[in-house]
Amino acid sequence: MDNQNSDFEIELGLLLEAIYLKYKYDFRDYSRASLKRRMSLALRELNCATLSALQDKILHDPIIFSELLQYLTIPVTEMFRDPSYFRAIREKVIPVLKTYPSLKIWVAGCSTGEEAYSYAILLKEEGLLDRTIIYATDINAKSLQKAQAGVFGLDDIQKFTKNYQRSGGKATFSDYYTANFDAAIFHKSLKSNITFTDHSLSTDSVFSETQFISCRNVLIYFDRKLQDRALGLFYESLGRKGFLGLGPKETIEFSKYAKAFDTIIEKERIYQKNENDPLQEKKL
């Protein structure tokens, strides 16, 4: 069994290196435990006995790599997920954001777009959407295509509606979409201020100054090195006193950027950039 685990680790390292060299997607600093679970599932679904066999397939067939990418970036999201978080954003962050003449918000790891649309609805209700640009980024092209379409299954709408109501929604959730057969089509006005685009926290750099960044349930799939890289990008992107929202299982406490942020609401993992230089100790 130990030899099997060792072989799997070797093959996994080689496969991740091959993916980076061939397709420029960098999963090398993702959590190994998470990668093992996802790769084991991919092996079964893609009918490969070993990771080496899978590597051979993806190197010679980009379509197979596209299929593998769906397992490496499994979208787990919903609209107004963790309603208490969105209520806290509405009550504690929005009043500050209202003081800016214009806003840029970055939803990093937006998956299939549910979170980006949640912010669009929240900002619309608070009178901010018209002066806001929401950058919604992800590395999965298929997820971004679905996000851009703004079409979600009616089976999920009941859950989304309850989340919206618990988050402090001020309208009727059905006002924001049109039901069509088995799908809910969200109004085009919501996405008119959303830019869906490809961006990798592993390899890409900062692209704009922002006032608020939301990156929820993404860092848990990174190892410490990649977490620090991502937090470094957020630090660079955020303007003075900008806000950062993370997922309930994530924290900046053990990061080298921990002192560069003040905790606004610990339970909801909402932070605000301060004036501390996170690299000061390194400079001394």
N, C-alpha and C positions, 0 to 999 in steps of 0.2 A: 504493500500500500504506500509506503514511504517513497519507493522508487517511482510509483505511478504519480504521486504528488509532485515529485521532483521533475519528472518528465513533463508534466502538465505546466509547471512553472517555466521550464525552459522553452517549451513550445509557445506559451503565452507571451513571453518576452520577445521571441522572434516574430510572432504574428503582429504584435503592437508596433514593432520596429518596421515591419514590412508595410503596415497600413500608413505609417507616417511617411516613409520614403516614397510610396506609390501615390497616395491620395492626399498627403499633407494634413490629415486628421491626427491629432496627437492625444492618444489615450494612455501614454506611458506613465503618467503620474496620477492616474485615476486609482481609487481604492482597489487593491487587489481582491479583497473579499467580494466586492460588488461585481468586478469584472469576471471572477470565476463563476458566480451565479449566472450572469448574463451569457457568458460564453457556453456554459453547460447547456443552457436552454437553446442557444443558437445551433449547437452541434446536433441536437435532436431534431430541431425543426428544419435545418438545412441538410439533413441526412449525411453528416460527416462523422466518421469514426474517431478522428483525431483533429487537433488544432492544426497540425501540419497539413492534413488534407484540406481543411478549410482555407488555410493560407494559400495553397496551390490554386484553389478555386477563385479566391478574391483577386489574386495577382493577375489572373488571365481573363476575368470576367467582371467588369465594373457593375453589372447588374446584380451579381451575387454580393458584391460589397455594399451596394445600396440596401439590399435586404438585411445584411448583417448590421448595418448602421441603425436599423430600426430596433434591434435588440440592445445595442450599445447605448442608445439614447431613449430608453423606454419612457414615453410621456405619462406621468402620473400627475394629473392636475384637474382642477374644476373651477368654476367661476365662484369668486368670493370664498375660496378655500380658507378655512380657519376664520370664521366671521369676526371673532373678537379682534383679530389683527387688523382687518379692514375698518372696524369701528374705531380702533385706536388711531389709525391713519387719518380717518375723518375728523376725529376730535382733537388730536394732538399735533399732527403734521400739517394738515390742510390750512389751519389758521395762519401758519407761518408762510406757507407757499402762496397764500393770497396776497402777501405783501410784495411779491415780485411782479413786474410788469409783463414778463413772459417766462415760460417754464420749459425745461427739458427734463424728461423723465426717461430712465433707462430700465426696461424690464429684461434682465439678463437671464437667458435660459427660458425663453417664453413658451417653449414647447408648441402646442397646437393653438395657442392664443387666448385661452380662457382668462388668464390673469390680465393680459393687456386690455381685453374688453371690459374686465371688471374695473380697472382703473379709469377707462374712458367713461363708463357709466358714473362712477363716483365723482370724477372731475366735472362731468356735465351737470350733475346735480348741485355741485358747489360753485357753478358759474366759472369754471376755470378751463374747460376743454378747448374753447375757441382760441385761447392764448397759450396752448400747450402743444409741444411735440413729444410724442411717446415713441421712443426707439425700442422696438421689441425684437430681440436677437436670439438666435439659436444656431446650432451647427447642422441641424437636420433639415434638409431641403423639403422633404415631404411634409414635415410638421409645419414649416413656414407656409407652404402652399395651402394647407388646411386652415391655418390661422388667417391668411389673407382672404380666404373665401368667407369666413365668418358664419359658417354653417355647422350647427351642432345637433346631435340626436335629441329628439323629443323625450327619449327615455331619461335623459340627464336633466331636463329642464325643471322637474319638480325639486330635485336636490339643489340646483342652482338657485331656484326661487327662495327656498328656505334659507340658504346661505345669505342671499341678498337681504332678506328681511331681518335676519339676525345681525347683519353687519351695520344696520342703521339706515337702510335704503329709504329714500324719501318719496318714491313713486310706486307705481305698480310695475313689477318686473316685465310683465307681458307687453308693456308699452315699448320695449326696446327690441322686440323681434316680431317677425311674422311667421306663423306656423304654416308649413306647407307639407302635406302628407306626413312623413315620419321625421321631418327635420324642422329646426328653428333657424330662420335666417335673420341674423342681427342686422339692424339698420345701417346703411352705408355711412350715415352721418357719424357713427361711432368710430369708424376706422379712417375717416378722412384726415384725422390728425395722428394716425399711427403709421409709423414706417417699419415694416417687417423686413429684416435683413439678416444675412449670414454673418456671424461673428463667433470666434472661438476664444474662450477665456484661457485656453492653453497656449495659443500661438499669436493672437492678434493684439493690437495695441488700443489705447484710448482713442475715440473718434470725436468726442464732443464734451464740452463742459456741461454738467447736469446739476440739478438741484435735489433730485431724489433718485435713488437707485433701489430697485427691488430685485433680489436674487434669492429666491426661496426654494429650498429643497434641491439645491444644486451642489453646494459645497460638500454635502455629506458623501458625495461620490468621488471626491478628490482626496489625494493624500495631502499631508501638511504642506509640502513644497508647493503644490498647485493651488492650495487654498490661499497661501501667502501671495502667490502671483495674482490671483483673482482679486484679493482684497487690495493689493497694490494698485491694480487698474481702477478699482472703485475709488480709492483715495485720490488718485490723480484726476479722475473724471469729476468728482464732486467739487462744486464751488464752495466758498466760505460758508460754514454752518450748514452744509448740505446733509441730507438724511439718507440713511442706509437701512433697508429692511431685509432681514434674513428669515429663514424658516425656523420652526419651533425647536428643531433638533440641532440647530447650528449656532455658533457663537464666535466672537472675535477674541475671546478671553485669552487664548493661548497663542494668538498670532503676534507677529512682530509689529502689527499695526494696532494692537489693542489700546495703547495709550493715545492713539491719534483720534479716538472716538469716545464720546461720552454716551453712556447708556440713558436713553430716554424712557423706554419701558422694557424692563428686563424680561418679563414674561412673554412679550410679543416679539422680542429680539429686534427692537427698533433703536437705532443709534444715530448720533449726530457728530459730524466731523468737527474737531476742535482745532486749536492753533498749535498743538504739539507736533514736532517733527519726528515721525516714527523712525527715521534713520539717524537721529542725532547721536545716539550712543555709538553707532558705527563710524561716524565722522570723527569722534573724539579720539 
